[in-house]
């Protein structure tokens, strides 16, 4: 952790704990301590009384950090403590992120050959052009499922939520919807109305992959089975 990162982290944890940012003098003292300056050197360089810097500014600073980090912080250990805190937060963020990803149905793509041109176009459509719907059709020489699965592993970090569902049969949308909605933000119960899914997708940056959805998108299929719940798939287009 460099000095800029350390100062930002210290200010962040103190603000979250107290609602106040570090003062300029407190930030300067942290920077000086990072550079192994003594209290005396710091006080002399800035024209302050040594007792004021050591007993007032320094003591308050370490107490603020101790309160924010939940351990005793001193001039000697503050750097290590902040680095431990950062590592802990990274682990927690990673675990939280994995909770927002559901790839239980994604097939193994270890043997899939790279398709540089296709991947480039798909990444552009989804990440740059912000296309809301991308359909894989008429890929005669490419396994569409494997192509989608490989792409997902490359772009999943760009989204708040990433979900893969395989349509193994021609099931009405209500079937997978009951699994999808609770997984999305601020949804605690399964609701099978299409409007709840659309609301969730519109309010979050979510990647939803419906594999083999063509099974219910055959010509005339939706029209014949709208009363059975298949027609709701058309709302996703």
N, C-alpha and C positions, 0 to 999 in steps of 0.2 A: 504494500500500500504506500503510494507516494504521499508527499505532504499535502497536496491539494485534495486527494481522496480522503486523507485522514481528517483534515479540517472540515470537509463536507459531512463526513460521517459523525464527527463529534457534535457539530452543530445540529444535525438531524436528530440524533438521539436525545440531546438536551431539549430541543424544541418539542419533541414528542412527549417528553416527560414533564416539562414545566410550562410549555406554551410560549417560551421566550427563547430567542436566539442568543448565541454567545456574543459578548461585547467584543469590540475591536481589540481591546487590551487582552482579553482572555484568549482570543484567537492568536494574537501575537505571542503570548506566553506559550501556547501549545506549539507554535512553529519553532520558537526558540528552544523549547524542551526537546522537540524532535531533532534539532541540530546540536543537542547536548550542551547548550548554554546553561550556565549556573544562574541561580536567582540573582547573584551579585552582578554578573555580567549583564544580565537583562536589565536590571535596575539602573546600572551606570550608563548603559547605552541610551536609555530613554529618560534619564534624569529623574527617576523615582526613588523614594526611600526604600531601602532593602526590606524593612519590616512590613511596609505596606504591600509590596509585591509578594512576599513570602507568606505573610499571615492573613492578608485580606484577599488579594486577587487569586493567588495560588490555592489557598485553602478552600475558597468558595468554588473554584473551578473543579478541583478534584472531588469535592462533595457532590457537585452537580452531576459529574460523570459517574460517580459511585451510585447515586440514586437512579440514574438512567440505565446503567448496565447491570445493576443488581449485584455488584461485587466491589470490594474496596479498591479504589483507584488512587494511584500516587504518581508523582512525577517520573518514577522509574518504570512503572508497568503500564501506563496508559496506552502506549502504542500496541503492545501485545494484546491488551484487553479489547481494543477497538478492532484489531485484526481477527480475534476470535469471534467477536460479535458479527463481523461481516461474513465470516465463513458460515456461522450458524444461520444467518439470514439467507444466504445463498442456498443452503441445504433445504430450509423450510420453503423457500420460493420454488425450488425444483420439485419438492414433494407436492406442493399445492398445484403446480402446473400439471403434474402427472395426473392429479385427480380430475383435471378438466380435459383429459384426453382419454378416449375410449377406442382402442384399436384392437379389441379382442377378436374381431372378425377378419383382420387384415391378413392376407396370405403371405407366406415367405417369399421374399424377392431376391434371395442370395444368388440365384442362378440367372437372374434377368439381365439381358444384355443392355448396355447403355444406348439410349436413343437421344443423342445430344440435341439434334434439331427439334425433335418433338418436345423434349423437356424445356428447351428454350422458349418455344412458342407458348406452352402451357403456363410457365412461370410468368411470362409477360402478360398473358390474358388475365391471370388470377391476381398477381401481386401489383402489376403496374396499371393495367387497364381497368382493374377492379370489376371484372365481369362477375355478375352475380350467379350465372348459371353456365356451366361448361359441360357439354355432353360428349362422350366418346362413342362415335358411331363409325361404321364402315372401315374399321382398321383391319384389313384382311390379313396383313402380315404381322400384326402385333397382338399380343394377349392384352386386351383392354384392362382387365382386372390387375394384372401385374404392372402395367404402365401406371395406372392410378395409384397403386400401392407404393411403387417406387417414388412417385412424385410426392405423395403425402409425407414420406419420411424426410424429404428434403425441405418442405415448406411448412411443416407443422408448427415450428417455433414462431411463425409470423402471425399466428392466430391466438385469441384468448381461449377458444375451445376448438377441439378437433375431434370429430366423431365419424366412425366408419360403421355402416350397416350393410350387410349382404342380404339382398332379397332372394332367399332361397326358393320361394314359391310365389305365386301370384296372390299375395295376401293384401287385404285392404289396408289403407294407410293407418287406420286406427291401431293395427297390431304393433308396428315399430314405433308409432307415436307415443304409446304408453311408456316405452323405454327411453325415448329421446328427450321428452320435455323435462322430466326431473333432473336430467344431467345438465341442462342449460342453466344460466344464471337466474337466481331468484325464483326458482321453481321447485317446490318441495313435494308436489304430488303429481301423479300421472293424470293428464287431461287429454282426452282423445280428440278434441276439436282442433281442426287445422289452424284456426286463428291463434291459438296459444303458441303453436310452433312458429308461425310467421312472426308473431310479436317478439319471441325470444331471438329469432334470427336477425330481426331488424334492430334490436337493441344491443347486440353484441357482435364482436368481430369473430365470427364462427365459420369453421370449415366443416361442411356436412357432405359426406360421400355416401351415395346410395348405389351400391354395386348390384349389377344385374337388374336394374330397374326397368330395363327394356321389356322384361317379362310382363309388365302390366301396361306398357305403352305401345302395344301392337295396334295396328290400324283397326279402328272401330271398337277396341277393347273398352276404352273409357266410356264411350257412349252406351254400350250395352250393359255395363255394370255399375253405372253411376249410383243406382239405388243401393248397391252393395258396399259402397264406400271407396271404390276404385277411382271414381271421378275426382276425389280430393287431390290425387297426385297432380292434376293439371294446375293447381294453385301454386305449385312450386316452380312452374315454368316462368 
